[in-house]
Amino acid sequence: MKTILVVLDGLSDVVAEHAMGYLHAECAQGKGSYYSLTCELPSLSRPLYECILTGIPPVVSGIVHNGVSRLSHQQSIFHYARAAGKVTAAAAYHWVSELYNRSPFEAVRDRHQLAVDLPIQYGHFYSDDGYPDSHLFEDAESLRCQYDPDFLLIHPMNIDDAGHKFGLGSSQYRNRARIADGLLSHWMPEWLKAGYQVVVTADHGMNDDRSHGGTLPEETRVPLFVFGEGFSRDPQATPRQTELCGTLCDVLGVPHDKPVCRELLAASSGGKG
């Protein structure tokens, strides 16, 4: 089944619990489920992009801080999807391109990518943390409409950017989460109508010191929303961040060798792990 993964960078679960009104409304209508999970450590962005997309924790992958700028040594969802003949795309921060397509990122070459032989075949990548989330979702929808990807990553940055500027307890941080929820309310109904499986999560949270990287609950507890018939909606499911890669591969129906949260999957989903 075609799948969209939305990673809302820096969204702490303590804010997602009350700020994501549209997502919670879809869950209340029986279209999805909301879970909370603990991210891997360190609770930093590039290490956790790698963790979400490969199922490998940072201390094993070697991507242990944001300055590790190289191609991943692991197999990601993009790799598994391409090996199975699926089409891949991403509208994301440039570190994602550096992990799976080309490193280092050269904006003139890599900002817009049409690279059918690379793991991410079609991409729009940005390098300014203030790049508007509204534009990023438009970039993603352009990719979806033009290339009809089987797996699409959407990765906006404005929540994290507000957290670093104003902190967890600020109105600016909370309102950026609400804006992201509003953008999802604009685009997601069409995705669901078209039969996409949609997963919305975060890499890490944020603290009142305007940072993250440690073990505080507000830094490590992140939301996980799942929508579509590929998911069980089992309220007892306890997904782990290291299981997202394998679980999404099962939903996509592609072979892989990563751990899976079986309780999260509908009985008809995957089973390829």
ZADO-1210 file (C-alpha; in nm, 4 decimals, padded with zeros to 6 digits):
<atoms>
<atom x="00.0000" y="00.0000" z="00.0000" code="MET" pos="1"/>
<atom x="00.1241" y="00.3481" z="-00.0829" code="LYS" pos="2"/>
<atom x="00.2472" y="00.5271" z="00.2274" code="THR" pos="3"/>
<atom x="00.3273" y="00.8812" z="00.3370" code="ILE" pos="4"/>
<atom x="00.5536" y="00.9382" z="00.6393" code="LEU" pos="5"/>
<atom x="00.5391" y="01.2856" z="00.7942" code="VAL" pos="6"/>
<atom x="00.8176" y="01.3654" z="01.0433" code="VAL" pos="7"/>
<atom x="00.7333" y="01.6863" z="01.2312" code="LEU" pos="8"/>
<atom x="01.0810" y="01.7797" z="01.3445" code="ASP" pos="9"/>
<atom x="01.1106" y="01.8589" z="01.7157" code="GLY" pos="10"/>
<atom x="00.7473" y="01.7955" z="01.8179" code="LEU" pos="11"/>
<atom x="00.7326" y="01.6902" z="02.1837" code="SER" pos="12"/>
<atom x="00.4476" y="01.4580" z="02.2767" code="ASP" pos="13"/>
<atom x="00.3492" y="01.6882" z="02.5644" code="VAL" pos="14"/>
<atom x="00.2461" y="01.9440" z="02.2996" code="VAL" pos="15"/>
<atom x="00.1127" y="01.6934" z="02.0453" code="ALA" pos="16"/>
<atom x="-00.1316" y="01.5727" z="02.3113" code="GLU" pos="17"/>
<atom x="-00.3266" y="01.9006" z="02.2950" code="HIS" pos="18"/>
<atom x="-00.2105" y="02.1010" z="01.9916" code="ALA" pos="19"/>
<atom x="-00.2894" y="01.8616" z="01.7048" code="MET" pos="20"/>
<atom x="-00.6649" y="01.9073" z="01.6933" code="GLY" pos="21"/>
<atom x="-00.7172" y="01.7835" z="01.3379" code="TYR" pos="22"/>
<atom x="-00.5127" y="01.4668" z="01.3853" code="LEU" pos="23"/>
<atom x="-00.6943" y="01.3834" z="01.7082" code="HIS" pos="24"/>
<atom x="-01.0293" y="01.4477" z="01.5363" code="ALA" pos="25"/>
<atom x="-00.9478" y="01.1950" z="01.2628" code="GLU" pos="26"/>
<atom x="-00.8565" y="00.9450" z="01.5338" code="CYS" pos="27"/>
<atom x="-01.1853" y="01.0123" z="01.7144" code="ALA" pos="28"/>
<atom x="-01.3702" y="00.9295" z="01.3910" code="GLN" pos="29"/>
<atom x="-01.2021" y="00.5881" z="01.3799" code="GLY" pos="30"/>
<atom x="-00.9698" y="00.6701" z="01.0902" code="LYS" pos="31"/>
<atom x="-00.6498" y="00.6445" z="01.2906" code="GLY" pos="32"/>
<atom x="-00.4796" y="00.5951" z="01.6241" code="SER" pos="33"/>
<atom x="-00.2508" y="00.8037" z="01.8431" code="TYR" pos="34"/>
<atom x="00.0398" y="00.6582" z="02.0376" code="TYR" pos="35"/>
<atom x="00.3329" y="00.7956" z="02.2334" code="SER" pos="36"/>
<atom x="00.6804" y="00.6498" z="02.2012" code="LEU" pos="37"/>
<atom x="01.0279" y="00.7164" z="02.3361" code="THR" pos="38"/>
<atom x="01.2921" y="00.8168" z="02.0840" code="CYS" pos="39"/>
<atom x="01.6381" y="00.6666" z="02.0797" code="GLU" pos="40"/>
<atom x="01.9395" y="00.8483" z="02.2228" code="LEU" pos="41"/>
<atom x="02.0912" y="01.0923" z="02.1731" code="PRO" pos="42"/>
<atom x="01.7691" y="01.2831" z="02.1053" code="SER" pos="43"/>
<atom x="01.9165" y="01.4720" z="01.8103" code="LEU" pos="44"/>
<atom x="01.7917" y="01.5212" z="01.4566" code="SER" pos="45"/>
<atom x="02.0322" y="01.3543" z="01.2124" code="ARG" pos="46"/>
<atom x="02.0834" y="01.0458" z="01.4348" code="PRO" pos="47"/>
<atom x="01.7057" y="01.0020" z="01.4609" code="LEU" pos="48"/>
<atom x="01.6333" y="01.0556" z="01.0909" code="TYR" pos="49"/>
<atom x="01.8642" y="00.7588" z="01.0434" code="GLU" pos="50"/>
<atom x="01.6912" y="00.5635" z="01.3202" code="CYS" pos="51"/>
<atom x="01.3397" y="00.6224" z="01.1880" code="ILE" pos="52"/>
<atom x="01.4331" y="00.5407" z="00.8291" code="LEU" pos="53"/>
<atom x="01.6629" y="00.2410" z="00.8959" code="THR" pos="54"/>
<atom x="01.5509" y="00.1003" z="01.2321" code="GLY" pos="55"/>
<atom x="01.9083" y="00.1253" z="01.3642" code="ILE" pos="56"/>
<atom x="01.9789" y="00.3176" z="01.6895" code="PRO" pos="57"/>
<atom x="02.2410" y="00.5935" z="01.6706" code="PRO" pos="58"/>
<atom x="02.5101" y="00.4201" z="01.8765" code="VAL" pos="59"/>
<atom x="02.4958" y="00.1297" z="01.6294" code="VAL" pos="60"/>
<atom x="02.4603" y="00.3296" z="01.3069" code="SER" pos="61"/>
<atom x="02.7468" y="00.5612" z="01.4028" code="GLY" pos="62"/>
<atom x="02.5330" y="00.8681" z="01.3272" code="ILE" pos="63"/>
<atom x="02.5661" y="00.9898" z="01.6863" code="VAL" pos="64"/>
<atom x="02.5569" y="01.3678" z="01.6391" code="HIS" pos="65"/>
<atom x="02.4338" y="01.6189" z="01.3861" code="ASN" pos="66"/>
<atom x="02.7813" y="01.6792" z="01.2474" code="GLY" pos="67"/>
<atom x="02.8268" y="01.3264" z="01.1095" code="VAL" pos="68"/>
<atom x="02.7924" y="01.4194" z="00.7435" code="SER" pos="69"/>
<atom x="02.8178" y="01.1083" z="00.5275" code="ARG" pos="70"/>
<atom x="02.6050" y="00.8547" z="00.3485" code="LEU" pos="71"/>
<atom x="02.4360" y="00.6010" z="00.5711" code="SER" pos="72"/>
<atom x="02.5915" y="00.2559" z="00.5984" code="HIS" pos="73"/>
<atom x="02.2466" y="00.1031" z="00.6536" code="GLN" pos="74"/>
<atom x="01.9521" y="-00.0050" z="00.4418" code="GLN" pos="75"/>
<atom x="01.6667" y="00.2455" z="00.4677" code="SER" pos="76"/>
<atom x="01.2997" y="00.2348" z="00.3712" code="ILE" pos="77"/>
<atom x="01.4075" y="00.4038" z="00.0473" code="PHE" pos="78"/>
<atom x="01.6523" y="00.1207" z="-00.0282" code="HIS" pos="79"/>
<atom x="01.4014" y="-00.1544" z="00.0466" code="TYR" pos="80"/>
<atom x="01.1320" y="00.0165" z="-00.1588" code="ALA" pos="81"/>
<atom x="01.3632" y="00.0657" z="-00.4573" code="ARG" pos="82"/>
<atom x="01.4816" y="-00.2979" z="-00.4396" code="ALA" pos="83"/>
<atom x="01.1164" y="-00.4017" z="-00.4681" code="ALA" pos="84"/>
<atom x="01.0589" y="-00.1795" z="-00.7706" code="GLY" pos="85"/>
<atom x="00.8705" y="00.0922" z="-00.5817" code="LYS" pos="86"/>
<atom x="00.8890" y="00.4652" z="-00.6498" code="VAL" pos="87"/>
<atom x="01.0347" y="00.6880" z="-00.3752" code="THR" pos="88"/>
<atom x="01.0249" y="01.0612" z="-00.3041" code="ALA" pos="89"/>
<atom x="01.1038" y="01.3073" z="-00.0256" code="ALA" pos="90"/>
<atom x="01.0428" y="01.6715" z="00.0591" code="ALA" pos="91"/>
<atom x="01.2835" y="01.7070" z="00.3473" code="ALA" pos="92"/>
<atom x="01.5749" y="01.8783" z="00.5190" code="TYR" pos="93"/>
<atom x="01.9012" y="01.8396" z="00.3286" code="HIS" pos="94"/>
<atom x="02.0475" y="01.6021" z="00.5868" code="TRP" pos="95"/>
<atom x="01.8106" y="01.3358" z="00.4520" code="VAL" pos="96"/>
<atom x="01.9646" y="01.3755" z="00.1085" code="SER" pos="97"/>
<atom x="02.3108" y="01.3501" z="00.2648" code="GLU" pos="98"/>
<atom x="02.2160" y="01.0265" z="00.4380" code="LEU" pos="99"/>
<atom x="02.0707" y="00.8453" z="00.1378" code="TYR" pos="100"/>
<atom x="02.1522" y="01.0166" z="-00.1924" code="ASN" pos="101"/>
<atom x="02.4623" y="01.2381" z="-00.1998" code="ARG" pos="102"/>
<atom x="02.7005" y="01.3824" z="00.0580" code="SER" pos="103"/>
<atom x="02.7958" y="01.6571" z="00.1050" code="PRO" pos="104"/>
<atom x="02.4850" y="01.8484" z="00.0008" code="PHE" pos="105"/>
<atom x="02.5467" y="02.1011" z="-00.2774" code="GLU" pos="106"/>
<atom x="02.2408" y="02.3220" z="-00.3036" code="ALA" pos="107"/>
<atom x="02.2691" y="02.4039" z="-00.6753" code="VAL" pos="108"/>
<atom x="02.3034" y="02.0349" z="-00.7588" code="ARG" pos="109"/>
<atom x="02.0893" y="01.8769" z="-00.4884" code="ASP" pos="110"/>
<atom x="01.8088" y="02.1202" z="-00.3996" code="ARG" pos="111"/>
<atom x="01.5796" y="01.9561" z="-00.6564" code="HIS" pos="112"/>
<atom x="01.6563" y="01.5983" z="-00.7517" code="GLN" pos="113"/>
<atom x="01.5364" y="01.3685" z="-01.0250" code="LEU" pos="114"/>
<atom x="01.7659" y="01.0714" z="-00.9762" code="ALA" pos="115"/>
<atom x="01.5898" y="00.7511" z="-01.0690" code="VAL" pos="116"/>
<atom x="01.8914" y="00.5328" z="-00.9815" code="ASP" pos="117"/>
<atom x="01.9342" y="00.6698" z="-00.6269" code="LEU" pos="118"/>
<atom x="01.7406" y="00.5548" z="-00.3171" code="PRO" pos="119"/>
<atom x="01.5357" y="00.8781" z="-00.3145" code="ILE" pos="120"/>
<atom x="01.4371" y="00.9121" z="-00.6767" code="GLN" pos="121"/>
<atom x="01.2492" y="01.2400" z="-00.6598" code="TYR" pos="122"/>
<atom x="01.3309" y="01.5061" z="-00.4035" code="GLY" pos="123"/>
<atom x="01.2964" y="01.8653" z="-00.2939" code="HIS" pos="124"/>
<atom x="01.5486" y="01.9438" z="-00.0183" code="PHE" pos="125"/>
<atom x="01.5955" y="02.2635" z="00.1848" code="TYR" pos="126"/>
<atom x="01.8774" y="02.3843" z="00.4102" code="SER" pos="127"/>
<atom x="01.7231" y="02.6842" z="00.5896" code="ASP" pos="128"/>
<atom x="01.5557" y="02.5871" z="00.9199" code="ASP" pos="129"/>
<atom x="01.3087" y="02.8706" z="00.8632" code="GLY" pos="130"/>
<atom x="01.1939" y="02.7359" z="00.5248" code="TYR" pos="131"/>
<atom x="00.8153" y="02.7675" z="00.5577" code="PRO" pos="132"/>
<atom x="00.6286" y="02.4494" z="00.6408" code="ASP" pos="133"/>
<atom x="00.3544" y="02.5653" z="00.4035" code="SER" pos="134"/>
<atom x="00.6027" y="02.5618" z="00.1147" code="HIS" pos="135"/>
<atom x="00.7395" y="02.2244" z="00.2233" code="LEU" pos="136"/>
<atom x="00.3951" y="02.0629" z="00.2129" code="PHE" pos="137"/>
<atom x="00.3403" y="02.2169" z="-00.1313" code="GLU" pos="138"/>
<atom x="00.6749" y="02.0706" z="-00.2416" code="ASP" pos="139"/>
<atom x="00.5618" y="01.7308" z="-00.1174" code="ALA" pos="140"/>
<atom x="00.2237" y="01.7508" z="-00.2877" code="GLU" pos="141"/>
<atom x="00.3957" y="01.8488" z="-00.6113" code="SER" pos="142"/>
<atom x="00.6076" y="01.5336" z="-00.5883" code="LEU" pos="143"/>
<atom x="00.3029" y="01.3224" z="-00.5112" code="ARG" pos="144"/>
<atom x="00.1041" y="01.4572" z="-00.8040" code="CYS" pos="145"/>
<atom x="00.3920" y="01.4468" z="-01.0537" code="GLN" pos="146"/>
<atom x="00.5550" y="01.1145" z="-00.9710" code="TYR" pos="147"/>
<atom x="00.2932" y="00.9090" z="-00.7830" code="ASP" pos="148"/>
<atom x="00.5465" y="00.7691" z="-00.5316" code="PRO" pos="149"/>
<atom x="00.4787" y="00.4522" z="-00.3369" code="ASP" pos="150"/>
<atom x="00.6715" y="00.5972" z="-00.0417" code="PHE" pos="151"/>
<atom x="00.6842" y="00.9711" z="00.0269" code="LEU" pos="152"/>
<atom x="00.8697" y="01.1349" z="00.3181" code="LEU" pos="153"/>
<atom x="00.7518" y="01.4809" z="00.4268" code="ILE" pos="154"/>
<atom x="00.9777" y="01.6526" z="00.6790" code="HIS" pos="155"/>
<atom x="00.9036" y="02.0134" z="00.7883" code="PRO" pos="156"/>
<atom x="01.1279" y="02.2023" z="01.0326" code="MET" pos="157"/>
<atom x="00.9381" y="02.5042" z="01.1716" code="ASN" pos="158"/>
<atom x="00.8323" y="02.3415" z="01.5019" code="ILE" pos="159"/>
<atom x="01.1932" y="02.2590" z="01.5856" code="ASP" pos="160"/>
<atom x="01.3066" y="02.6033" z="01.4717" code="ASP" pos="161"/>
<atom x="01.0553" y="02.7720" z="01.7056" code="ALA" pos="162"/>
<atom x="01.1623" y="02.5468" z="01.9920" code="GLY" pos="163"/>
<atom x="01.5268" y="02.6463" z="01.9527" code="HIS" pos="164"/>
<atom x="01.4337" y="03.0135" z="01.9426" code="LYS" pos="165"/>
<atom x="01.1694" y="03.0260" z="02.2179" code="PHE" pos="166"/>
<atom x="01.1637" y="02.6949" z="02.4124" code="GLY" pos="167"/>
<atom x="00.9116" y="02.4226" z="02.4885" code="LEU" pos="168"/>
<atom x="00.6854" y="02.6378" z="02.7061" code="GLY" pos="169"/>
<atom x="00.6499" y="02.9218" z="02.4563" code="SER" pos="170"/>
<atom x="00.3399" y="03.0212" z="02.2636" code="SER" pos="171"/>
<atom x="00.5552" y="03.0339" z="01.9505" code="GLN" pos="172"/>
<atom x="00.6471" y="02.6654" z="01.9803" code="TYR" pos="173"/>
<atom x="00.2905" y="02.5546" z="02.0543" code="ARG" pos="174"/>
<atom x="00.1526" y="02.7645" z="01.7704" code="ASN" pos="175"/>
<atom x="00.3970" y="02.6190" z="01.5199" code="ARG" pos="176"/>
<atom x="00.2596" y="02.2771" z="01.6134" code="ALA" pos="177"/>
<atom x="-00.0938" y="02.4052" z="01.5591" code="ARG" pos="178"/>
<atom x="00.0049" y="02.5466" z="01.2208" code="ILE" pos="179"/>
<atom x="00.1493" y="02.2106" z="01.1164" code="ALA" pos="180"/>
<atom x="-00.1751" y="02.0439" z="01.2246" code="ASP" pos="181"/>
<atom x="-00.3648" y="02.2951" z="01.0138" code="GLY" pos="182"/>
<atom x="-00.1480" y="02.2203" z="00.7109" code="LEU" pos="183"/>
<atom x="-00.2153" y="01.8502" z="00.7581" code="LEU" pos="184"/>
<atom x="-00.5883" y="01.9257" z="00.7721" code="SER" pos="185"/>
<atom x="-00.5523" y="02.0845" z="00.4289" code="HIS" pos="186"/>
<atom x="-00.3645" y="01.7990" z="00.2612" code="TRP" pos="187"/>
<atom x="-00.4358" y="01.4783" z="00.4509" code="MET" pos="188"/>
<atom x="-00.8058" y="01.4310" z="00.3689" code="PRO" pos="189"/>
<atom x="-00.7115" y="01.3967" z="00.0024" code="GLU" pos="190"/>
<atom x="-00.4366" y="01.1481" z="00.0865" code="TRP" pos="191"/>
<atom x="-00.6760" y="00.9355" z="00.2901" code="LEU" pos="192"/>
<atom x="-00.9425" y="00.9574" z="00.0211" code="LYS" pos="193"/>
<atom x="-00.6870" y="00.8337" z="-00.2310" code="ALA" pos="194"/>
<atom x="-00.6113" y="00.5323" z="-00.0110" code="GLY" pos="195"/>
<atom x="-00.2730" y="00.6333" z="00.1270" code="TYR" pos="196"/>
<atom x="-00.1503" y="00.4976" z="00.4576" code="GLN" pos="197"/>
<atom x="-00.0296" y="00.7983" z="00.6573" code="VAL" pos="198"/>
<atom x="00.2079" y="00.8044" z="00.9543" code="VAL" pos="199"/>
<atom x="00.2806" y="01.1264" z="01.1450" code="VAL" pos="200"/>
<atom x="00.5555" y="01.1269" z="01.4062" code="THR" pos="201"/>
<atom x="00.8563" y="01.3271" z="01.5296" code="ALA" pos="202"/>
<atom x="01.2263" y="01.2597" z="01.5605" code="ASP" pos="203"/>
<atom x="01.2641" y="01.4098" z="01.9115" code="HIS" pos="204"/>
<atom x="01.1030" y="01.6659" z="02.1394" code="GLY" pos="205"/>
<atom x="01.2212" y="01.9918" z="02.2946" code="MET" pos="206"/>
<atom x="01.3075" y="02.1325" z="02.6384" code="ASN" pos="207"/>
<atom x="01.2712" y="02.4684" z="02.8122" code="ASP" pos="208"/>
<atom x="01.6408" y="02.5390" z="02.7540" code="ASP" pos="209"/>
<atom x="01.5635" y="02.5672" z="02.3798" code="ARG" pos="210"/>
<atom x="01.7494" y="02.2471" z="02.3018" code="SER" pos="211"/>
<atom x="01.7333" y="01.8681" z="02.3049" code="HIS" pos="212"/>
<atom x="01.9753" y="01.5770" z="02.3008" code="GLY" pos="213"/>
<atom x="01.9311" y="01.4356" z="02.6504" code="GLY" pos="214"/>
<atom x="01.6932" y="01.2105" z="02.8394" code="THR" pos="215"/>
<atom x="01.4231" y="01.4451" z="02.9723" code="LEU" pos="216"/>
<atom x="01.0731" y="01.3158" z="02.8891" code="PRO" pos="217"/>
<atom x="00.9914" y="01.6335" z="02.6980" code="GLU" pos="218"/>
<atom x="01.2968" y="01.5653" z="02.4797" code="GLU" pos="219"/>
<atom x="01.2392" y="01.1936" z="02.4278" code="THR" pos="220"/>
<atom x="00.8614" y="01.1375" z="02.4240" code="ARG" pos="221"/>
<atom x="00.7218" y="01.1921" z="02.0753" code="VAL" pos="222"/>
<atom x="00.3836" y="01.1312" z="01.9117" code="PRO" pos="223"/>
<atom x="00.2922" y="00.8629" z="01.6610" code="LEU" pos="224"/>
<atom x="-00.0315" y="00.8950" z="01.4627" code="PHE" pos="225"/>
<atom x="-00.1244" y="00.6213" z="01.2137" code="VAL" pos="226"/>
<atom x="-00.4042" y="00.6340" z="00.9573" code="PHE" pos="227"/>
<atom x="-00.5299" y="00.3828" z="00.7028" code="GLY" pos="228"/>
<atom x="-00.6414" y="00.0242" z="00.6696" code="GLU" pos="229"/>
<atom x="-00.2860" y="-00.1040" z="00.6968" code="GLY" pos="230"/>
<atom x="-00.2885" y="-00.0368" z="01.0711" code="PHE" pos="231"/>
<atom x="-00.4675" y="-00.2304" z="01.3454" code="SER" pos="232"/>
<atom x="-00.5511" y="00.0693" z="01.5672" code="ARG" pos="233"/>
<atom x="-00.4831" y="-00.1596" z="01.8635" code="ASP" pos="234"/>
<atom x="-00.4813" y="00.0661" z="02.1721" code="PRO" pos="235"/>
<atom x="-00.2456" y="-00.1776" z="02.3448" code="GLN" pos="236"/>
<atom x="00.0266" y="-00.1481" z="02.0798" code="ALA" pos="237"/>
<atom x="00.3591" y="-00.0210" z="02.2141" code="THR" pos="238"/>
<atom x="00.5624" y="00.0801" z="01.9084" code="PRO" pos="239"/>
<atom x="00.9305" y="00.1649" z="01.9329" code="ARG" pos="240"/>
<atom x="01.1120" y="00.4125" z="01.7134" code="GLN" pos="241"/>
<atom x="01.3434" y="00.1354" z="01.5910" code="THR" pos="242"/>
<atom x="01.0362" y="-00.0535" z="01.4649" code="GLU" pos="243"/>
<atom x="00.9038" y="00.2196" z="01.2375" code="LEU" pos="244"/>
<atom x="01.1238" y="00.1259" z="00.9413" code="CYS" pos="245"/>
<atom x="01.0201" y="-00.2402" z="00.9414" code="GLY" pos="246"/>
<atom x="00.6560" y="-00.1617" z="01.0128" code="THR" pos="247"/>
<atom x="00.6395" y="00.0820" z="00.7219" code="LEU" pos="248"/>
<atom x="00.8110" y="-00.1688" z="00.4937" code="CYS" pos="249"/>
<atom x="00.5421" y="-00.4228" z="00.5861" code="ASP" pos="250"/>
<atom x="00.2707" y="-00.1716" z="00.5039" code="VAL" pos="251"/>
<atom x="00.4421" y="-00.1013" z="00.1724" code="LEU" pos="252"/>
<atom x="00.4630" y="-00.4769" z="00.1119" code="GLY" pos="253"/>
<atom x="00.8396" y="-00.4839" z="00.0541" code="VAL" pos="254"/>
<atom x="01.0893" y="-00.7401" z="00.1882" code="PRO" pos="255"/>
<atom x="01.3189" y="-00.6255" z="00.4682" code="HIS" pos="256"/>
<atom x="01.5114" y="-00.7550" z="00.7696" code="ASP" pos="257"/>
<atom x="01.4192" y="-00.4967" z="01.0349" code="LYS" pos="258"/>
<atom x="01.2149" y="-00.5284" z="01.3583" code="PRO" pos="259"/>
<atom x="00.8407" y="-00.4689" z="01.3341" code="VAL" pos="260"/>
<atom x="00.5653" y="-00.3670" z="01.5765" code="CYS" pos="261"/>
<atom x="00.3229" y="-00.6472" z="01.4875" code="ARG" pos="262"/>
<atom x="00.0499" y="-00.5092" z="01.7164" code="GLU" pos="263"/>
<atom x="00.0420" y="-00.1932" z="01.5061" code="LEU" pos="264"/>
<atom x="-00.0310" y="-00.3759" z="01.1795" code="LEU" pos="265"/>
<atom x="-00.3673" y="-00.4862" z="01.0477" code="ALA" pos="266"/>
<atom x="-00.3932" y="-00.8604" z="00.9910" code="ALA" pos="267"/>
<atom x="-00.3786" y="-00.8077" z="00.6132" code="SER" pos="268"/>
<atom x="-00.0586" y="-00.6032" z="00.6209" code="SER" pos="269"/>
<atom x="00.2843" y="-00.7146" z="00.5080" code="GLY" pos="270"/>
<atom x="00.4473" y="-00.9919" z="00.7030" code="GLY" pos="271"/>
<atom x="00.7639" y="-00.9524" z="00.4979" code="LYS" pos="272"/>
<atom x="01.0083" y="-00.9110" z="00.7869" code="GLY" pos="273"/>
</atoms>
